[in-house]
Amino acid sequence: WKPQSYTEMQMHNYHVEVGYQQAQTQPESTSIIASGRKKAVLIGINYFGTSSELRGCINDVQNMRELLQSEGFKHSDMVILTDDSRERQFMPTRDNILRACQWLVAGAQRGDVLFFHFSGHGSQQEDDTGMEADGMNETICPVDMRQIIDDELWSNLVYPLPTGVRLTAIMDCCHSGTGLDLPFDWHSGWREDENPSHSCGDVQLFSGCQDDQTSSDGDVERFKIGGAMTNAFIRAYKAHPFQPYPD
């Protein structure tokens, strides 16, 4: 497997006149048999030595890795990018994050289970396509501060998935409400986006806040710092691991 060029993937499936074209979806999730294949990408950035330094993002990755391993994910099936790494290929730069996203979905088949976790800074940029209701793209901030917009995450993580693949994503960062540009969000009921970007895969995003809000990084346990969303998710999952979809 080799990563595709970023220019090719940047606006995949985007057409100027019609925006994103809908994929052919097939609502058959209840009949899908798990393949046993599991892959995960975990990203934690503390931005050491900068004015934007955080304290708990690498802790979040360590905690999430332990949870996934307790659920059958193998360390060899995870790509972990943190900015305390001594190896360049595991630093959470823009290029390495996009490469990891492409690795995650490469060769995905019906019944596969994929997991994406980002803990770090999120931001917003003006949208020049007219597809965002608030006129802003949500972004994540790699360690080299070359931001990745939600359109790129959708193109690399969501659109390539075939029917029958489940991707669970957690974005513990500011402005992450629609961080993957999914077609539905939950506001005391499912609500479809004004310009929905449908795809074949079964994708769920747990975000730390709404698009116009900020997430928090602080004390989550005695003497331990982490992201509020990551740690709330872990506690909720351990307490109730088999939650159904809301009606």
Secondary structure, DSSP 8 states (H G I E B T S, - for coil): -----HHHHHTTTEETTTEE--------GGG----S-EEEEEEE---TTSTT--SSHHHHHHHHHHHHHHTT--GGGEEEEETT-SSGGGS--HHHHHHHHHHHHTT--TT-EEEEEEES-EEEEE-SSS--TTSEEEEE--TT---EEHHHHIIIIITT--TT-EEEEEEESTT-TTTT--SEEESSSEEE-SS----SSEEEEEESS-TT----EEEEETTEEEEHHHHHHHHHHHH-TT-----
